[in-house]
Amino acid sequence: METVFRIIEDVLDLDRDSLRAGDDLIELGADSLDIVDIVLQLEDELEIDIDDNAIVDLKLHNTDNLIKYIDNCGK
C-alpha cells in the first residue's frame, strides 16, 4: 500500500501521507493521463500487469479498488 500511495502522491504532486484508503483519484484532481501514468509506474515498480479494461471496469481510480486489484495480481 505504501508503494501505491507514494506513486500516486508523486504523480498528483500531493503531500506525503495525504492519501487515505478509499480516496478517489479523480476527486483529487487526476485526469486520464495521470491515471495512465500511475498504472504504468505501478506495473514497472511492482512487476505486475494491469489490464487496461480493469482500469475502467473495476474503477481503479479508487485507492481501495486499486490496492485490491494489485493484491490479486500476485495470486
All heavy atoms as a GROMACS GRO file, in nm:
protein
  594
    1MET      N    1   0.082  -0.118   0.000
    1MET     CA    2   0.000   0.000   0.000
    1MET      C    3   0.087   0.126   0.000
    1MET      O    4   0.052   0.224  -0.064
    1MET     CB    5  -0.093  -0.003   0.122
    1MET     CG    6  -0.194   0.107   0.122
    1MET     SD    7  -0.334   0.078   0.228
    1MET     CE    8  -0.278   0.143   0.381
    2GLU      N    9   0.198   0.121   0.069
    2GLU     CA   10   0.287   0.237   0.074
    2GLU      C   11   0.339   0.274  -0.064
    2GLU      O   12   0.345   0.392  -0.098
    2GLU     CB   13   0.404   0.210   0.169
    2GLU     CG   14   0.364   0.204   0.314
    2GLU     CD   15   0.479   0.167   0.405
    2GLU    OE1   16   0.595   0.198   0.370
    2GLU    OE2   17   0.454   0.108   0.510
    3THR      N   18   0.375   0.174  -0.143
    3THR     CA   19   0.425   0.199  -0.277
    3THR      C   20   0.317   0.262  -0.363
    3THR      O   21   0.343   0.358  -0.436
    3THR     CB   22   0.475   0.068  -0.342
    3THR    OG1   23   0.578   0.013  -0.261
    3THR    CG2   24   0.526   0.092  -0.482
    4VAL      N   25   0.196   0.210  -0.354
    4VAL     CA   26   0.085   0.263  -0.432
    4VAL      C   27   0.062   0.409  -0.396
    4VAL      O   28   0.054   0.496  -0.484
    4VAL     CB   29  -0.044   0.181  -0.408
    4VAL    CG1   30  -0.164   0.246  -0.476
    4VAL    CG2   31  -0.026   0.038  -0.457
    5PHE      N   32   0.054   0.438  -0.268
    5PHE     CA   33   0.029   0.576  -0.225
    5PHE      C   34   0.144   0.668  -0.264
    5PHE      O   35   0.121   0.781  -0.304
    5PHE     CB   36   0.004   0.581  -0.074
    5PHE     CG   37  -0.134   0.537  -0.033
    5PHE    CD1   38  -0.226   0.488  -0.124
    5PHE    CD2   39  -0.173   0.544   0.099
    5PHE    CE1   40  -0.354   0.448  -0.086
    5PHE    CE2   41  -0.301   0.506   0.139
    5PHE     CZ   42  -0.391   0.457   0.046
    6ARG      N   43   0.267   0.620  -0.251
    6ARG     CA   44   0.383   0.704  -0.287
    6ARG      C   45   0.379   0.743  -0.434
    6ARG      O   46   0.400   0.859  -0.469
    6ARG     CB   47   0.514   0.631  -0.256
    6ARG     CG   48   0.639   0.712  -0.292
    6ARG     CD   49   0.767   0.636  -0.265
    6ARG     NE   50   0.767   0.498  -0.310
    6ARG     CZ   51   0.788   0.459  -0.436
    6ARG    NH1   52   0.808   0.549  -0.532
    6ARG    NH2   53   0.789   0.333  -0.468
    7ILE      N   54   0.350   0.646  -0.520
    7ILE     CA   55   0.344   0.674  -0.664
    7ILE      C   56   0.231   0.772  -0.695
    7ILE      O   57   0.249   0.868  -0.771
    7ILE     CB   58   0.331   0.543  -0.744
    7ILE    CG1   59   0.464   0.467  -0.738
    7ILE    CG2   60   0.290   0.570  -0.890
    7ILE    CD1   61   0.459   0.328  -0.796
    8ILE      N   62   0.115   0.750  -0.636
    8ILE     CA   63   0.002   0.840  -0.659
    8ILE      C   64   0.035   0.981  -0.612
    8ILE      O   65   0.010   1.080  -0.683
    8ILE     CB   66  -0.125   0.788  -0.589
    8ILE    CG1   67  -0.173   0.658  -0.655
    8ILE    CG2   68  -0.235   0.894  -0.592
    8ILE    CD1   69  -0.283   0.586  -0.578
    9GLU      N   70   0.092   0.992  -0.494
    9GLU     CA   71   0.129   1.123  -0.440
    9GLU      C   72   0.230   1.193  -0.529
    9GLU      O   73   0.221   1.314  -0.552
    9GLU     CB   74   0.181   1.108  -0.297
    9GLU     CG   75   0.072   1.073  -0.198
    9GLU     CD   76   0.122   1.026  -0.063
    9GLU    OE1   77   0.243   0.994  -0.049
    9GLU    OE2   78   0.040   1.018   0.028
   10ASP      N   79   0.327   1.117  -0.584
   10ASP     CA   80   0.426   1.176  -0.674
   10ASP      C   81   0.361   1.226  -0.803
   10ASP      O   82   0.386   1.339  -0.846
   10ASP     CB   83   0.536   1.074  -0.709
   10ASP     CG   84   0.633   1.050  -0.595
   10ASP    OD1   85   0.634   1.129  -0.498
   10ASP    OD2   86   0.708   0.951  -0.602
   11VAL      N   87   0.279   1.143  -0.864
   11VAL     CA   88   0.218   1.180  -0.992
   11VAL      C   89   0.123   1.298  -0.975
   11VAL      O   90   0.123   1.390  -1.058
   11VAL     CB   91   0.144   1.059  -1.055
   11VAL    CG1   92   0.061   1.102  -1.175
   11VAL    CG2   93   0.242   0.951  -1.095
   12LEU      N   94   0.046   1.298  -0.866
   12LEU     CA   95  -0.052   1.405  -0.846
   12LEU      C   96   0.005   1.523  -0.768
   12LEU      O   97  -0.066   1.619  -0.739
   12LEU     CB   98  -0.176   1.350  -0.774
   12LEU     CG   99  -0.252   1.241  -0.847
   12LEU    CD1  100  -0.375   1.199  -0.768
   12LEU    CD2  101  -0.291   1.286  -0.988
   13ASP      N  102   0.134   1.515  -0.734
   13ASP     CA  103   0.202   1.621  -0.660
   13ASP      C  104   0.128   1.653  -0.530
   13ASP      O  105   0.099   1.768  -0.499
   13ASP     CB  106   0.217   1.747  -0.747
   13ASP     CG  107   0.320   1.843  -0.691
   13ASP    OD1  108   0.415   1.797  -0.624
   13ASP    OD2  109   0.305   1.965  -0.713
   14LEU      N  110   0.098   1.547  -0.455
   14LEU     CA  111   0.030   1.561  -0.326
   14LEU      C  112   0.132   1.552  -0.214
   14LEU      O  113   0.240   1.496  -0.231
   14LEU     CB  114  -0.073   1.448  -0.308
   14LEU     CG  115  -0.185   1.440  -0.411
   14LEU    CD1  116  -0.265   1.313  -0.390
   14LEU    CD2  117  -0.274   1.563  -0.403
   15ASP      N  118   0.096   1.608  -0.100
   15ASP     CA  119   0.182   1.597   0.018
   15ASP      C  120   0.195   1.450   0.058
   15ASP      O  121   0.101   1.372   0.042
   15ASP     CB  122   0.124   1.675   0.136
   15ASP     CG  123   0.128   1.825   0.112
   15ASP    OD1  124   0.214   1.872   0.035
   15ASP    OD2  125   0.044   1.895   0.172
   16ARG      N  126   0.310   1.415   0.111
   16ARG     CA  127   0.332   1.280   0.160
   16ARG      C  128   0.231   1.246   0.269
   16ARG      O  129   0.195   1.331   0.350
   16ARG     CB  130   0.473   1.263   0.218
   16ARG     CG  131   0.580   1.259   0.115
   16ARG     CD  132   0.582   1.121   0.050
   16ARG     NE  133   0.684   1.120  -0.053
   16ARG     CZ  134   0.660   1.090  -0.179
   16ARG    NH1  135   0.539   1.058  -0.217
   16ARG    NH2  136   0.754   1.090  -0.267
   17ASP      N  137   0.186   1.122   0.267
   17ASP     CA  138   0.092   1.071   0.366
   17ASP      C  139  -0.043   1.144   0.365
   17ASP      O  140  -0.114   1.144   0.464
   17ASP     CB  141   0.152   1.073   0.507
   17ASP     CG  142   0.280   0.992   0.516
   17ASP    OD1  143   0.285   0.883   0.455
   17ASP    OD2  144   0.375   1.038   0.582
   18SER      N  145  -0.076   1.205   0.252
   18SER     CA  146  -0.205   1.276   0.244
   18SER      C  147  -0.317   1.185   0.194
   18SER      O  148  -0.434   1.214   0.215
   18SER     CB  149  -0.194   1.398   0.152
   18SER     OG  150  -0.163   1.359   0.020
   19LEU      N  151  -0.282   1.074   0.130
   19LEU     CA  152  -0.383   0.981   0.079
   19LEU      C  153  -0.437   0.892   0.189
   19LEU      O  154  -0.365   0.857   0.282
   19LEU     CB  155  -0.324   0.891  -0.030
   19LEU     CG  156  -0.310   0.952  -0.168
   19LEU    CD1  157  -0.241   0.852  -0.261
   19LEU    CD2  158  -0.442   0.994  -0.225
   20ARG      N  159  -0.561   0.856   0.172
   20ARG     CA  160  -0.627   0.765   0.266
   20ARG      C  161  -0.696   0.655   0.187
   20ARG      O  162  -0.730   0.672   0.069
   20ARG     CB  163  -0.732   0.838   0.350
   20ARG     CG  164  -0.678   0.952   0.431
   20ARG     CD  165  -0.596   0.901   0.550
   20ARG     NE  166  -0.535   1.012   0.621
   20ARG     CZ  167  -0.405   1.036   0.623
   20ARG    NH1  168  -0.320   0.959   0.561
   20ARG    NH2  169  -0.356   1.138   0.690
   21ALA      N  170  -0.719   0.544   0.251
   21ALA     CA  171  -0.792   0.434   0.188
   21ALA      C  172  -0.929   0.487   0.144
   21ALA      O  173  -0.993   0.562   0.218
   21ALA     CB  174  -0.809   0.318   0.285
   22GLY      N  175  -0.968   0.451   0.026
   22GLY     CA  176  -1.099   0.491  -0.026
   22GLY      C  177  -1.098   0.622  -0.103
   22GLY      O  178  -1.199   0.660  -0.160
   23ASP      N  179  -0.983   0.691  -0.105
   23ASP     CA  180  -0.976   0.816  -0.182
   23ASP      C  181  -0.999   0.789  -0.330
   23ASP      O  182  -0.958   0.686  -0.383
   23ASP     CB  183  -0.840   0.884  -0.164
   23ASP     CG  184  -0.828   0.962  -0.034
   23ASP    OD1  185  -0.931   0.982   0.032
   23ASP    OD2  186  -0.715   1.002   0.000
   24ASP      N  187  -1.064   0.884  -0.395
   24ASP     CA  188  -1.091   0.875  -0.537
   24ASP      C  189  -0.993   0.968  -0.609
   24ASP      O  190  -0.989   1.088  -0.582
   24ASP     CB  191  -1.236   0.917  -0.567
   24ASP     CG  192  -1.274   0.892  -0.710
   24ASP    OD1  193  -1.210   0.951  -0.800
   24ASP    OD2  194  -1.367   0.814  -0.733
   25LEU      N  195  -0.914   0.912  -0.700
   25LEU     CA  196  -0.811   0.990  -0.767
   25LEU      C  197  -0.870   1.102  -0.852
   25LEU      O  198  -0.810   1.209  -0.863
   25LEU     CB  199  -0.724   0.898  -0.854
   25LEU     CG  200  -0.657   0.782  -0.780
   25LEU    CD1  201  -0.571   0.702  -0.875
   25LEU    CD2  202  -0.577   0.832  -0.663
   26ILE      N  203  -0.985   1.080  -0.910
   26ILE     CA  204  -1.049   1.182  -0.991
   26ILE      C  205  -1.089   1.301  -0.904
   26ILE      O  206  -1.069   1.416  -0.941
   26ILE     CB  207  -1.169   1.124  -1.068
   26ILE    CG1  208  -1.119   1.019  -1.169
   26ILE    CG2  209  -1.248   1.234  -1.140
   26ILE    CD1  210  -1.228   0.937  -1.234
   27GLU      N  211  -1.141   1.272  -0.786
   27GLU     CA  212  -1.178   1.379  -0.693
   27GLU      C  213  -1.055   1.455  -0.644
   27GLU      O  214  -1.065   1.571  -0.604
   27GLU     CB  215  -1.256   1.324  -0.575
   27GLU     CG  216  -1.395   1.276  -0.612
   27GLU     CD  217  -1.470   1.214  -0.495
   27GLU    OE1  218  -1.420   1.218  -0.380
   27GLU    OE2  219  -1.578   1.159  -0.520
   28LEU      N  220  -0.939   1.389  -0.647
   28LEU     CA  221  -0.814   1.454  -0.606
   28LEU      C  222  -0.749   1.532  -0.720
   28LEU      O  223  -0.642   1.589  -0.704
   28LEU     CB  224  -0.716   1.351  -0.552
   28LEU     CG  225  -0.758   1.282  -0.422
   28LEU    CD1  226  -0.663   1.169  -0.388
   28LEU    CD2  227  -0.765   1.384  -0.308
   29GLY      N  228  -0.815   1.532  -0.837
   29GLY     CA  229  -0.764   1.611  -0.950
   29GLY      C  230  -0.696   1.532  -1.060
   29GLY      O  231  -0.642   1.590  -1.154
   30ALA      N  232  -0.697   1.400  -1.052
   30ALA     CA  233  -0.632   1.318  -1.154
   30ALA      C  234  -0.716   1.318  -1.282
   30ALA      O  235  -0.839   1.310  -1.276
   30ALA     CB  236  -0.615   1.175  -1.106
   31ASP      N  237  -0.648   1.329  -1.395
   31ASP     CA  238  -0.715   1.312  -1.523
   31ASP      C  239  -0.673   1.178  -1.581
   31ASP      O  240  -0.598   1.102  -1.518
   31ASP     CB  241  -0.687   1.429  -1.618
   31ASP     CG  242  -0.538   1.445  -1.652
   31ASP    OD1  243  -0.460   1.348  -1.636
   31ASP    OD2  244  -0.501   1.555  -1.695
   32SER      N  245  -0.721   1.147  -1.699
   32SER     CA  246  -0.693   1.015  -1.757
   32SER      C  247  -0.544   0.992  -1.780
   32SER      O  248  -0.495   0.880  -1.762
   32SER     CB  249  -0.771   0.995  -1.887
   32SER     OG  250  -0.738   1.096  -1.980
   33LEU      N  251  -0.471   1.096  -1.815
   33LEU     CA  252  -0.326   1.080  -1.835
   33LEU      C  253  -0.255   1.051  -1.703
   33LEU      O  254  -0.161   0.971  -1.698
   33LEU     CB  255  -0.267   1.204  -1.900
   33LEU     CG  256  -0.310   1.229  -2.045
   33LEU    CD1  257  -0.251   1.359  -2.096
   33LEU    CD2  258  -0.272   1.113  -2.135
   34ASP      N  259  -0.300   1.115  -1.596
   34ASP     CA  260  -0.242   1.088  -1.464
   34ASP      C  261  -0.265   0.942  -1.424
   34ASP      O  262  -0.174   0.877  -1.373
   34ASP     CB  263  -0.305   1.179  -1.357
   34ASP     CG  264  -0.269   1.325  -1.373
   34ASP    OD1  265  -0.157   1.356  -1.416
   34ASP    OD2  266  -0.356   1.409  -1.340
   35ILE      N  267  -0.385   0.893  -1.449
   35ILE     CA  268  -0.417   0.755  -1.412
   35ILE      C  269  -0.333   0.657  -1.493
   35ILE      O  270  -0.280   0.560  -1.438
   35ILE     CB  271  -0.568   0.729  -1.425
   35ILE    CG1  272  -0.641   0.813  -1.318
   35ILE    CG2  273  -0.600   0.580  -1.411
   35ILE    CD1  274  -0.791   0.812  -1.326
   36VAL      N  275  -0.314   0.686  -1.621
   36VAL     CA  276  -0.228   0.600  -1.704
   36VAL      C  277  -0.085   0.604  -1.651
   36VAL      O  278  -0.020   0.500  -1.640
   36VAL     CB  279  -0.233   0.643  -1.852
   36VAL    CG1  280  -0.124   0.576  -1.934
   36VAL    CG2  281  -0.371   0.614  -1.911
   37ASP      N  282  -0.036   0.721  -1.615
   37ASP     CA  283   0.099   0.735  -1.560
   37ASP      C  284   0.113   0.655  -1.430
   37ASP      O  285   0.211   0.583  -1.410
   37ASP     CB  286   0.131   0.882  -1.535
   37ASP     CG  287   0.276   0.908  -1.502
   37ASP    OD1  288   0.360   0.817  -1.520
   37ASP    OD2  289   0.307   1.021  -1.459
   38ILE      N  290   0.014   0.663  -1.343
   38ILE     CA  291   0.015   0.588  -1.218
   38ILE      C  292   0.019   0.439  -1.246
   38ILE      O  293   0.100   0.365  -1.188
   38ILE     CB  294  -0.108   0.625  -1.132
   38ILE    CG1  295  -0.094   0.768  -1.078
   38ILE    CG2  296  -0.126   0.526  -1.017
   38ILE    CD1  297  -0.221   0.827  -1.022
   39VAL      N  298  -0.065   0.392  -1.337
   39VAL     CA  299  -0.070   0.250  -1.371
   39VAL      C  300   0.063   0.203  -1.429
   39VAL      O  301   0.115   0.098  -1.389
   39VAL     CB  302  -0.187   0.222  -1.469
   39VAL    CG1  303  -0.176   0.083  -1.530
   39VAL    CG2  304  -0.321   0.238  -1.397
   40LEU      N  305   0.121   0.280  -1.519
   40LEU     CA  306   0.249   0.241  -1.579
   40LEU      C  307   0.359   0.232  -1.474
   40LEU      O  308   0.440   0.139  -1.474
   40LEU     CB  309   0.288   0.338  -1.690
   40LEU     CG  310   0.203   0.333  -1.816
   40LEU    CD1  311   0.242   0.444  -1.912
   40LEU    CD2  312   0.211   0.197  -1.883
   41GLN      N  313   0.363   0.328  -1.383
   41GLN     CA  314   0.464   0.324  -1.277
   41GLN      C  315   0.443   0.206  -1.183
   41GLN      O  316   0.540   0.143  -1.141
   41GLN     CB  317   0.464   0.456  -1.200
   41GLN     CG  318   0.524   0.570  -1.278
   41GLN     CD  319   0.544   0.693  -1.194
   41GLN    OE1  320   0.588   0.686  -1.079
   41GLN    NE2  321   0.513   0.809  -1.250
   42LEU      N  322   0.317   0.178  -1.150
   42LEU     CA  323   0.288   0.063  -1.064
   42LEU      C  324   0.329  -0.067  -1.132
   42LEU      O  325   0.388  -0.155  -1.070
   42LEU     CB  326   0.140   0.059  -1.028
   42LEU     CG  327   0.092   0.164  -0.929
   42LEU    CD1  328  -0.060   0.167  -0.923
   42LEU    CD2  329   0.152   0.140  -0.792
   43GLU      N  330   0.297  -0.080  -1.261
   43GLU     CA  331   0.335  -0.201  -1.334
   43GLU      C  332   0.486  -0.220  -1.333
   43GLU      O  333   0.536  -0.330  -1.311
   43GLU     CB  334   0.285  -0.193  -1.478
   43GLU     CG  335   0.137  -0.211  -1.494
   43GLU     CD  336   0.091  -0.201  -1.637
   43GLU    OE1  337   0.147  -0.121  -1.715
   43GLU    OE2  338  -0.004  -0.272  -1.672
   44ASP      N  339   0.558  -0.111  -1.356
   44ASP     CA  340   0.704  -0.118  -1.362
   44ASP      C  341   0.764  -0.150  -1.224
   44ASP      O  342   0.845  -0.242  -1.211
   44ASP     CB  343   0.759   0.015  -1.414
   44ASP     CG  344   0.908   0.012  -1.436
   44ASP    OD1  345   0.956  -0.085  -1.501
   44ASP    OD2  346   0.977   0.104  -1.388
   45GLU      N  347   0.723  -0.078  -1.124
   45GLU     CA  348   0.783  -0.095  -0.991
   45GLU      C  349   0.743  -0.226  -0.924
   45GLU      O  350   0.825  -0.289  -0.857
   45GLU     CB  351   0.746   0.023  -0.900
   45GLU     CG  352   0.824   0.020  -0.772
   45GLU     CD  353   0.836   0.155  -0.705
   45GLU    OE1  354   0.829   0.259  -0.773
   45GLU    OE2  355   0.854   0.154  -0.583
   46LEU      N  356   0.618  -0.267  -0.941
   46LEU     CA  357   0.570  -0.388  -0.876
   46LEU      C  358   0.580  -0.513  -0.964
   46LEU      O  359   0.547  -0.622  -0.920
   46LEU     CB  360   0.425  -0.369  -0.830
   46LEU     CG  361   0.400  -0.255  -0.732
   46LEU    CD1  362   0.252  -0.238  -0.706
   46LEU    CD2  363   0.476  -0.277  -0.602
   47GLU      N  364   0.625  -0.493  -1.087
   47GLU     CA  365   0.640  -0.602  -1.184
   47GLU      C  366   0.511  -0.682  -1.199
   47GLU      O  367   0.508  -0.804  -1.184
   47GLU     CB  368   0.757  -0.692  -1.145
   47GLU     CG  369   0.889  -0.618  -1.146
   47GLU     CD  370   1.007  -0.705  -1.106
   47GLU    OE1  371   0.986  -0.822  -1.065
   47GLU    OE2  372   1.120  -0.656  -1.115
   48ILE      N  373   0.404  -0.607  -1.226
   48ILE     CA  374   0.272  -0.666  -1.249
   48ILE      C  375   0.218  -0.615  -1.381
   48ILE      O  376   0.276  -0.525  -1.443
   48ILE     CB  377   0.172  -0.630  -1.136
   48ILE    CG1  378   0.155  -0.479  -1.125
   48ILE    CG2  379   0.216  -0.691  -1.004
   48ILE    CD1  380   0.044  -0.435  -1.031
   49ASP      N  381   0.107  -0.673  -1.424
   49ASP     CA  382   0.040  -0.628  -1.546
   49ASP      C  383  -0.104  -0.593  -1.509
   49ASP      O  384  -0.177  -0.678  -1.459
   49ASP     CB  385   0.043  -0.738  -1.651
   49ASP     CG  386   0.000  -0.689  -1.787
   49ASP    OD1  387   0.020  -0.569  -1.817
   49ASP    OD2  388  -0.055  -0.769  -1.864
   50ILE      N  389  -0.141  -0.468  -1.530
   50ILE     CA  390  -0.276  -0.422  -1.501
   50ILE      C  391  -0.352  -0.413  -1.633
   50ILE      O  392  -0.312  -0.338  -1.722
   50ILE     CB  393  -0.275  -0.287  -1.428
   50ILE    CG1  394  -0.202  -0.301  -1.293
   50ILE    CG2  395  -0.418  -0.235  -1.408
   50ILE    CD1  396  -0.184  -0.170  -1.218
   51ASP      N  397  -0.459  -0.490  -1.644
   51ASP     CA  398  -0.538  -0.493  -1.766
   51ASP      C  399  -0.603  -0.357  -1.791
   51ASP      O  400  -0.661  -0.297  -1.700
   51ASP     CB  401  -0.646  -0.601  -1.752
   51ASP     CG  402  -0.725  -0.618  -1.879
   51ASP    OD1  403  -0.821  -0.542  -1.898
   51ASP    OD2  404  -0.690  -0.708  -1.959
   52ASP      N  405  -0.592  -0.309  -1.915
   52ASP     CA  406  -0.649  -0.179  -1.950
   52ASP      C  407  -0.798  -0.171  -1.920
   52ASP      O  408  -0.849  -0.069  -1.874
   52ASP     CB  409  -0.624  -0.147  -2.098
   52ASP     CG  410  -0.478  -0.124  -2.129
   52ASP    OD1  411  -0.400  -0.095  -2.037
   52ASP    OD2  412  -0.441  -0.134  -2.248
   53ASN      N  413  -0.870  -0.278  -1.948
   53ASN     CA  414  -1.015  -0.278  -1.924
   53ASN      C  415  -1.047  -0.272  -1.775
   53ASN      O  416  -1.150  -0.218  -1.736
   53ASN     CB  417  -1.080  -0.402  -1.986
   53ASN     CG  418  -1.074  -0.399  -2.136
   53ASN    OD1  419  -1.083  -0.294  -2.198
   53ASN    ND2  420  -1.057  -0.515  -2.196
   54ALA      N  421  -0.959  -0.326  -1.693
   54ALA     CA  422  -0.983  -0.326  -1.548
   54ALA      C  423  -0.982  -0.184  -1.491
   54ALA      O  424  -1.052  -0.156  -1.395
   54ALA     CB  425  -0.879  -0.411  -1.477
   55ILE      N  426  -0.905  -0.098  -1.553
   55ILE     CA  427  -0.895   0.040  -1.504
   55ILE      C  428  -1.034   0.104  -1.499
   55ILE      O  429  -1.070   0.168  -1.400
   55ILE     CB  430  -0.799   0.123  -1.591
   55ILE    CG1  431  -0.657   0.065  -1.580
   55ILE    CG2  432  -0.800   0.269  -1.550
   55ILE    CD1  433  -0.560   0.122  -1.680
   56VAL      N  434  -1.112   0.084  -1.603
   56VAL     CA  435  -1.247   0.141  -1.609
   56VAL      C  436  -1.348   0.049  -1.542
   56VAL      O  437  -1.426   0.091  -1.456
   56VAL     CB  438  -1.288   0.170  -1.755
   56VAL    CG1  439  -1.432   0.216  -1.762
   56VAL    CG2  440  -1.195   0.272  -1.817
   57ASP      N  441  -1.345  -0.079  -1.580
   57ASP     CA  442  -1.446  -0.174  -1.531
   57ASP      C  443  -1.445  -0.188  -1.380
   57ASP      O  444  -1.550  -0.201  -1.317
   57ASP     CB  445  -1.426  -0.312  -1.595
   57ASP     CG  446  -1.450  -0.311  -1.745
   57ASP    OD1  447  -1.510  -0.213  -1.796
   57ASP    OD2  448  -1.407  -0.407  -1.812
   58LEU      N  449  -1.327  -0.189  -1.319
   58LEU     CA  450  -1.316  -0.210  -1.175
   58LEU      C  451  -1.297  -0.080  -1.097
   58LEU      O  452  -1.269  -0.082  -0.978
   58LEU     CB  453  -1.201  -0.306  -1.145
   58LEU     CG  454  -1.212  -0.444  -1.209
   58LEU    CD1  455  -1.089  -0.528  -1.179
   58LEU    CD2  456  -1.338  -0.515  -1.163
   59LYS      N  457  -1.309   0.030  -1.168
   59LYS     CA  458  -1.297   0.163  -1.106
   59LYS      C  459  -1.168   0.175  -1.025
   59LYS      O  460  -1.169   0.205  -0.906
   59LYS     CB  461  -1.419   0.194  -1.022
   59LYS     CG  462  -1.546   0.196  -1.104
   59LYS     CD  463  -1.666   0.226  -1.022
   59LYS     CE  464  -1.787   0.223  -1.118
   59LYS     NZ  465  -1.913   0.232  -1.050
   60LEU      N  466  -1.055   0.151  -1.094
   60LEU     CA  467  -0.927   0.153  -1.026
   60LEU      C  468  -0.881   0.294  -0.992
   60LEU      O  469  -0.771   0.311  -0.940
   60LEU     CB  470  -0.821   0.080  -1.110
   60LEU     CG  471  -0.847  -0.068  -1.134
   60LEU    CD1  472  -0.730  -0.131  -1.207
   60LEU    CD2  473  -0.878  -0.143  -1.006
   61HIS      N  474  -0.964   0.395  -1.018
   61HIS     CA  475  -0.932   0.530  -0.974
   61HIS      C  476  -0.962   0.547  -0.826
   61HIS      O  477  -0.929   0.648  -0.765
   61HIS     CB  478  -1.007   0.636  -1.056
   61HIS     CG  479  -1.155   0.616  -1.060
   61HIS    ND1  480  -1.238   0.664  -0.962
   61HIS    CD2  481  -1.234   0.553  -1.149
   61HIS    CE1  482  -1.362   0.631  -0.991
   61HIS    NE2  483  -1.362   0.563  -1.105
   62ASN      N  484  -1.022   0.446  -0.764
   62ASN     CA  485  -1.045   0.442  -0.619
   62ASN      C  486  -0.930   0.365  -0.556
   62ASN      O  487  -0.898   0.254  -0.600
   62ASN     CB  488  -1.180   0.375  -0.590
   62ASN     CG  489  -1.204   0.359  -0.442
   62ASN    OD1  490  -1.144   0.273  -0.379
   62ASN    ND2  491  -1.292   0.440  -0.388
   63THR      N  492  -0.867   0.422  -0.454
   63THR     CA  493  -0.748   0.358  -0.398
   63THR      C  494  -0.777   0.219  -0.342
   63THR      O  495  -0.694   0.129  -0.354
   63THR     CB  496  -0.682   0.446  -0.289
   63THR    OG1  497  -0.778   0.477  -0.188
   63THR    CG2  498  -0.627   0.574  -0.350
   64ASP      N  499  -0.894   0.200  -0.280
   64ASP     CA  500  -0.928   0.067  -0.228
   64ASP      C  501  -0.934  -0.036  -0.341
   64ASP      O  502  -0.878  -0.145  -0.330
   64ASP     CB  503  -1.063   0.068  -0.156
   64ASP     CG  504  -1.056   0.127  -0.016
   64ASP    OD1  505  -0.943   0.143   0.036
   64ASP    OD2  506  -1.162   0.158   0.039
   65ASN      N  507  -1.002  -0.002  -0.449
   65ASN     CA  508  -1.015  -0.093  -0.563
   65ASN      C  509  -0.878  -0.122  -0.626
   65ASN      O  510  -0.849  -0.235  -0.663
   65ASN     CB  511  -1.109  -0.036  -0.669
   65ASN     CG  512  -1.251  -0.023  -0.620
   65ASN    OD1  513  -1.289  -0.080  -0.518
   65ASN    ND2  514  -1.331   0.053  -0.693
   66LEU      N  515  -0.795  -0.020  -0.636
   66LEU     CA  516  -0.663  -0.036  -0.695
   66LEU      C  517  -0.577  -0.130  -0.611
   66LEU      O  518  -0.513  -0.221  -0.663
   66LEU     CB  519  -0.596   0.101  -0.709
   66LEU     CG  520  -0.458   0.105  -0.772
   66LEU    CD1  521  -0.460   0.045  -0.913
   66LEU    CD2  522  -0.407   0.248  -0.778
   67ILE      N  523  -0.578  -0.112  -0.481
   67ILE     CA  524  -0.497  -0.196  -0.393
   67ILE      C  525  -0.547  -0.340  -0.394
   67ILE      O  526  -0.468  -0.434  -0.400
   67ILE     CB  527  -0.493  -0.137  -0.251
   67ILE    CG1  528  -0.412  -0.007  -0.252
   67ILE    CG2  529  -0.436  -0.237  -0.150
   67ILE    CD1  530  -0.424   0.077  -0.128
   68LYS      N  531  -0.678  -0.360  -0.393
   68LYS     CA  532  -0.734  -0.496  -0.401
   68LYS      C  533  -0.694  -0.562  -0.532
   68LYS      O  534  -0.657  -0.681  -0.533
   68LYS     CB  535  -0.886  -0.492  -0.389
   68LYS     CG  536  -0.936  -0.463  -0.250
   68LYS     CD  537  -1.087  -0.451  -0.248
   68LYS     CE  538  -1.135  -0.396  -0.115
   68LYS     NZ  539  -1.279  -0.367  -0.115
   69TYR      N  540  -0.698  -0.488  -0.641
   69TYR     CA  541  -0.661  -0.544  -0.771
   69TYR      C  542  -0.513  -0.585  -0.770
   69TYR      O  543  -0.479  -0.694  -0.814
   69TYR     CB  544  -0.687  -0.442  -0.882
   69TYR     CG  545  -0.655  -0.495  -1.019
   69TYR    CD1  546  -0.750  -0.568  -1.091
   69TYR    CD2  547  -0.530  -0.476  -1.077
   69TYR    CE1  548  -0.722  -0.618  -1.217
   69TYR    CE2  549  -0.500  -0.526  -1.202
   69TYR     CZ  550  -0.596  -0.597  -1.272
   69TYR     OH  551  -0.568  -0.648  -1.396
   70ILE      N  552  -0.427  -0.498  -0.718
   70ILE     CA  553  -0.284  -0.528  -0.714
   70ILE      C  554  -0.257  -0.649  -0.624
   70ILE      O  555  -0.177  -0.736  -0.658
   70ILE     CB  556  -0.205  -0.404  -0.666
   70ILE    CG1  557  -0.209  -0.299  -0.777
   70ILE    CG2  558  -0.062  -0.441  -0.630
   70ILE    CD1  559  -0.155  -0.164  -0.736
   71ASP      N  560  -0.325  -0.657  -0.510
   71ASP     CA  561  -0.309  -0.773  -0.422
   71ASP      C  562  -0.345  -0.902  -0.494
   71ASP      O  563  -0.279  -1.006  -0.475
   71ASP     CB  564  -0.394  -0.759  -0.297
   71ASP     CG  565  -0.338  -0.662  -0.196
   71ASP    OD1  566  -0.219  -0.626  -0.208
   71ASP    OD2  567  -0.413  -0.619  -0.107
   72ASN      N  568  -0.446  -0.899  -0.579
   72ASN     CA  569  -0.490  -1.020  -0.652
   72ASN      C  570  -0.400  -1.052  -0.770
   72ASN      O  571  -0.405  -1.163  -0.821
   72ASN     CB  572  -0.635  -1.005  -0.697
   72ASN     CG  573  -0.730  -1.016  -0.580
   72ASN    OD1  574  -0.706  -1.090  -0.486
   72ASN    ND2  575  -0.839  -0.941  -0.586
   73CYS      N  576  -0.318  -0.956  -0.816
   73CYS     CA  577  -0.228  -0.981  -0.928
   73CYS      C  578  -0.123  -1.086  -0.891
   73CYS      O  579  -0.074  -1.157  -0.977
   73CYS     CB  580  -0.158  -0.852  -0.972
   73CYS     SG  581  -0.261  -0.745  -1.071
   74GLY      N  582  -0.086  -1.092  -0.765
   74GLY     CA  583   0.016  -1.185  -0.721
   74GLY      C  584  -0.036  -1.324  -0.692
   74GLY      O  585   0.039  -1.413  -0.655
   75LYS      N  586  -0.167  -1.344  -0.709
   75LYS     CA  587  -0.225  -1.474  -0.673
   75LYS      C  588  -0.255  -1.556  -0.796
   75LYS      O  589  -0.274  -1.512  -0.901
   75LYS     CB  590  -0.353  -1.452  -0.592
   75LYS     CG  591  -0.322  -1.386  -0.460
   75LYS     CD  592  -0.449  -1.362  -0.382
   75LYS     CE  593  -0.412  -1.292  -0.252
   75LYS     NZ  594  -0.525  -1.261  -0.171
   0.00000   0.00000   0.00000
